[in-house]
Amino acid sequence: MATSPLSAPEAKAALLIVDDDPLITDTLSFALGAHFEVAACASRAEAIARLREMPAAPRLALVDLGLPPAPHAPDEGFQLIADLLAHSPAMRIFVLSGQNDAANARHARALGAWDFVAKPADPALLRRLLEHALEAPAAEQAELVGASPALAKLKSQIAQFAASPYPVLIEGESGSGKELVAASLHRLSPHATRPYLTLNCAAIAPTLVEPTLFGYAKGAFTGASANKAGYFEDAQDGTLFLDEIGELPLELQAKLLRVIENGEYQRVGETQARQSRCRVIAATNRDLRREAKHGAFRADLYHRLSVFTLGVPPLRELDDDKVLLLEHFRRLCAAQAARQPFELDAPAAQRWRRYDFPGNVRELRNIVIRLTAKYAGQRVGEAELAAELDLEAGAGPAAEGPLLEQAQRQLERASGFSLDQTLKAWEKSYIQAALRLTHGNVSQAAKLLGVNRTTLYSRMQSGEEK
């Protein structure tokens, strides 16, 4: 007898496990395989390659922090969290790690991880956590929320640029809301009723980017069993949003430049020129101007994409918007979960205002989701809130007053004071602090310090020589 669609078994949610210990991946694959569609990988590179082969991104991930080539440091795991969320912002990531100090846990959450579970973990507990994450509300943000001058300026620029047919480059840190800006540009444009397509350039294998963008002819390559349109064709006269544009392979950038300049492109395997009428919006969290200057990104494409440039401010610059966002997501989460919203007591509310949110709106949203799950209908104190924050990254700089007093005391006591030696000592301290905050990642430390990587390397070597 045929099975009724109403009684058909529900498809299992996909789960990605990334750990370099085969005993752990084999054990968890066996224990969780009855409840989830498991894919196991041993490294960040293997995980990214596997993701690009999947027809759809997994909804869940278990990620070890200590991955090759540096299994005794958390850098690869932290980078993988960022990679996974760049691929699929809705993915629920659990960090499963023996490196279970509180600082690592908070930093993983700030990057966008759902939660942190210390090894060894009971598979039954992991199953309950994963299932709970699937049931938790997404708390998606449909509009730009905030009333700060910086956000008001951004909204004004969106309204000003929306009607133009020219490309827009959206720049901003991870988690700051670049996708919302792109959607707003389309929604306010004269073509709001036309197609709006999004392609994440980091989520596709480099060899598949060209046929995905431009389409292909039957027989163009192995597996091309029929003609297929690409994103430029499907977008028609609407909008094509290219997220993570900095990941686009250099060899394809010339073809993208051509279609932006004159609308012409060709399907892979065809010689016939086709015309695109869609508007291109691109987004990046990288400094493309600097990369273009050093040959890592085509300068002509950068200048063509950045006819209009929109900078999405980080949350730490948005004053009381972090309070408005708290209220927005708290109401949304409570409604979706059918639970009472939590409240922050006065000390916790002050801590919320002082916190820098290094993971931006994505981090804030996830904190609200976790607090709703743990403390629905309750008052949350400063200690409970602090457990969710990346305190090392959110501490902020020292105040000018104490620094001035310290300098005065040092000059009063010192004989033979050397400003050069003192400044070098301060520089060394800030470099060490940046490296500690980024867990030894020189590129991220350079960005934190506001210098390029070459300059940081030079100053690090200079400090070691002394």
N, C-alpha and C positions, 0 to 999 in steps of 0.2 A: 504493500500500500504506500502511495506517495506521501511524503511528509508535508504537512501543512506549513506554509510560510510562517504562520503564527507560532508554531512549535519548533521551528528550525533553531539549532544551537547558535548562540550569539558568537560572532567572530572574536577570537582572543586578541587582546591588545598587544601590540608589538613592544618588546623590551630589549634594549641594547645593553649588554654587559661588557665593560672594558676593564680588564685586569690582566697583568702579565703573569699571574700565577695560574697555570692550567688546572691545578687541583681545585682552586676556587671557582673558576669558570665552569668546569665540568660539574662540580657539586651543585652550584646554583642553577645551571642549565637543567640538570636532572630534577632538582627540587621544585623549580618554578615553571618548568616546561609544560606541566599539565594545566597551568592557569594563564600563561602568557606565551606569545610567539617569540622565542628567544633567539637573538643573534649575539654571538660572543666574539670579542676581539681582544688582542693582546697589546695594542699600542694605539696612540693617537692617530698615526698615519693610516693604520689598518681600519680604524673606526670611521674616519672620514671617507676612505675609499668605499667601505661597505655602505655607508649612508647614501653615497651618490649612486649606488647600484639599486637601491630600494625604490619601489614604485611610490612609496609614501614614507615620510619620516616616522620613526617610532614615537609613540606617545610617552614612553618611559625610558629612563636610562639609569643604570648603576655604574658609577665611574670611580675607579681607584685614583687617588692623587699621585702615588708613586709609580710612574710609568717610564719605560725606556725612552730615551737613552740615559735618564737620570732617575732611576727608581727610588733613590733615597731622598729626593727633594720633591716638593709638590708642584713644581712649575708646569710640567707637562699636563698634569691633571687640571690645574687651573686654566691653562690654555684650551684644553679640550672642552671645558664647560662653556667658554666663550665661543668656540667653534660650533658646538652643538646648538647653542641658542641662535647663532647667526644662521645656521641651517634651518632651524625650526624654533621660533621664539616661544611656541606653546608647549615645548617638551618639558616634562617634569623630570628633573635630574636629581638623583640621590647620590651623594658622595659616600662611598663605602671604602673606608681607609683605615689603615693601622696608624696613620699620622693624625691622631685624633685630638691634638691640642685645640683649645678653645679658639685661638687666633685663626687657625686653618678653617675651622668650622664657620666662623663668622665671615671670613673672606670668601669662602665658597658660596655662602648665601648672598653676599653682596654682589657676586658675579652673576647670580641668577639661579643658583642651585635651589631645589625645593627644600632639601634638608640634608643632614649629615648623620651617618650611622657608623659607629666605630666597629672595627673588626675585633673578634669574630662575631658575626651576626647570625642570629637564629633565622633560618629560611622561613619559618612560619611567621616571625615578626616582620621580615622583609615583605612577605606576601601581603600582610595586613596593611603595611605602610603604602605599598604600591597601589593597592586597591582603593585605599582612602584618598590617595592623590588623584586617582582617576575620577573619583566622585566629587572632589572639591570644586567649587565654582572657579571659572576662569578669570572672572573680574576683568574682562576686556574693557579697554578705554576706547570709546567711540569718537571722542572729540578732545581737543586740546583744552585742558582744565587749568585755570589760573587767571589771576588778575594783576600780576606783577608787571612793571614797565617793560621788562625784557620780553615777556610773553605777549604783551599787548603790541609791541613792535613787530614781533614775528607774525602775529595774526594780521596786522596791517599789511605786511609785505606779501603774505599769502594772497590776500584779497587783491592787491595791486598786480601780482604776477599771474594770477589764475587765468585771466582772459587771453594772455599772450600765447602764440603758438610755439614759442621758442623753448629750448631745453632749460631745465632748472637743475642745479646741483645742490643737494641738501647735505650739509656737513654737520656732524655732531657725534658725541660720544655714544658708546653702546648703551642701549636702554633708554635713550633720551627722548624717543618718540618720532624718529625720522619717518617711519611708515605712516604715522598719523598726518604728518605734514604733507606727504605725497598724496594721500587720500583726500585731504582737504583741498589741495590744488585742483584735483580732478572734479570734486564735488561742486566747486565754485566756478568751474570753467563753463564755456558755452556748450561743451560736449559731455556734460555730466550724465546724459542718458546713453552715451555710447560706451563701448567696452572699456573696462579698466583691468588691465592684466599686470600681474606682479611676477618678476623672475628674480630669484636670489642667485647671483652669479657665484657665490661661494658654495652653493648646494648642488652644483652640477659638475661632473667630471669634465676637465678641459676639452677632451675630445668630443664631448656631446654639446658643447655650448653653441657651436655654429649651426648644426642642424636644428637645435631647439629654437634659436633665434630666427633663423631664415627658412627653415623647412628643408625638405629633401625630396628628390625624385626617386621613383621606384628603381631599385638596383644600384643606387648611388654607393652603397656600402653593404657589408654583410648584415642581414637582418632588415634591410629596407625593402619590405615586401610590397609596399604601396606608396603612392605619392602622399606626402603629408605637409600641411601648412605649418609655418612657424609662428612665433609670437608676434612678429611684425605684421604678418598677414592677418592673424586672428584679431589683433587690436584694431584693425580697420582705421577709422578716423577718430579713435578714442585716445587713451593714454596707456603707455607702456612704462611701468616703473621698474627700473633696474637697480635692485638693492645690492650692496656690497660691490659696487662697480670697480673698485680697486683690485678685485680678484679676477677681472676679465683678462684672459691671456693676451700678451702683447701682440701676437700674430693676428688676433681677431680685432684689435682696436682700430686698424685701418679700415676694415669692412664696416664697423660700427660708425666710424667717422663719415664714410661715404653715404650711408643711408640717412644720417642726420643732416648732412649738407644738401643732398639733392633728392633724397627719398628712394634712391635706387639700391636694390639688392638682388641677389640670385639665390634660388634654392640650391642646396648642395647637389651636384650632379646635373645641373641645368646650365645652359648658356643664356637663356632668355632673361632679360632684365625685367624685374617687377618693381612696382611703385608702392611705397608706404606713405600713408597720410597721418600716421599717429604721432602724438607728441611724446617725447622722451623725457622722463624725469629720472634722475640718478641719485643715489645716496651712498655715502661713505663715512666711515669713522677714522679714515686715514688722512694724512696730510698730502693730498694729491699734488698740490702746488710744489711741495718739496720733492716728491717722487718724480714729477715731470722734470724738474730741474736736474735731477741726477739720473735721468734716463730709465727709471723704473716704471714710468707711465708716459704714454705719448703726450707731448706738450700740446700738439695741435688738437687732439681730442679733448684734453683738459680745458683748453680755452673755448672749444665749441660747446662743451657740456655746461660750462660755467657762465653762459650768457647772463643768466640770473643765478645768484648764489644765496641760499638761505642757511644761516647758521642757527641750529637748534641749541639753545643754551642748556648747560648742565643744571641739574636740580639745585645744586649748592648756590647758584646765582639767582634763584627765583624767589627769594624772600619768603613771604608767608604762603606761597603757592603749595609748599609741602603740607601745610595744614589743610588747605582746600582739597588737595589730592587725598589726604587721609580721610576727610569727610566723604568724598566722592566714592572711594573704593570701599570704605567701611559700610556705607549704605548698600552699595552694589553687592558686596559679598554676603552681607546679612540677608538681603532679599533672595539671592540665588540659593543660599544654604537653608533658607527658612528658619533662621535663628536670630536671636537678638544681637544687636551690635555690641561690641566691647566699648569701654571708655578708658581713656588715659587719665590717671590722677595728675595733680598739678606738677609734681617733680618729673613724671614721665613725659608730660606735654612739653615741659621746658627742654628735656633731653631731645625730644623729637625735633624741636625747632633748631637746636644747636647742631644736630647731626648733619653731615655733609652729603649723605647718600651717594657714595662713589659709584654704585650701580644704577643711579638715576631712577627714573620712574618705574622701571622694571623691578628694581630692588624694593622700592617703596610698596608697590603692589603686592609682591610676594610676602613682605612682612605683614601687611594687612591680612592677607589670606591665612597665614599661619596663626596670627593672633586671634582671628575669628574662629578658627578651628579649635584653639586651645582655651580661649577665655570668652566665649560667646556669652553676652549678658553680664559680664563681670567688669570690675575696675582693674586695669592693668597698672602695676606699679613700675617704678624706675628699674628695679632689678629684673623684672620679667621682660621689660622692653630691651634693656641692655644686652640680654642674652641673645637677642636677634640681630644686634648691630655689629658692624665691622669697626670696632672702636679704634683700632690702630689707624685706619684710613680716615676715620671721621673726627679725629681729635682736633684738627685745625692748627694754625700757626700760633705761636706765643704772642701775647699782647705786647704792644710797643712800650708801655710803661715799665714792666719788669725788665725788659731788655735794656732800656735806658739806665735803670738803676744798677743793673749788673755791670754795665760798661763803666759807669761812674765809680763804683767800688773797685773795679779792677785797676782803673787808672790811678786811683788814690793810693793803692797798695803797691803798684808796680814801680820798679826802677829798671830802666832800660826796656820799656814797653815797645813792642814791634807790631805795628798795625798789619804789615804784610803777613807775619807769622800767624797772627790772630785770625785774619781773614782766610788764610789757607786752612787753619784748623776748623773754622766754621764750614768751609767748603767741603772738607773731608767728612765732617759729621753729617752734612746734608746728603752727600753722596751715599754714605753708609746707611742713613735712614731710608733713602729712596730704594736702595737695593734690598733692604730688609722688608719694606712694605710690598715690594714686587717680587719677593722671594728669589732674588738674584737675577731677574730678567732685565738685562741691560737696556733693551729697547723700551720697555715700559718705564724703567727708572728714568731714562732720558726724557721721555714724554712728561713724566711727573715733575722733573726739574726744569722743563722748558728749554732744553738744549737738544741738539741732534746727537745721534748715537756716536758719531765720530768724535765730537767734542768731549763727550763723557768718557769715552775710552782714553782719550789723550790725558784728561785730568786725572783719571784713575791711575794711569801709568806714571804720571808726574808725581802723584802722591806716594806711590810705592817706591819710586826712586829715592825719595827723601826719607 
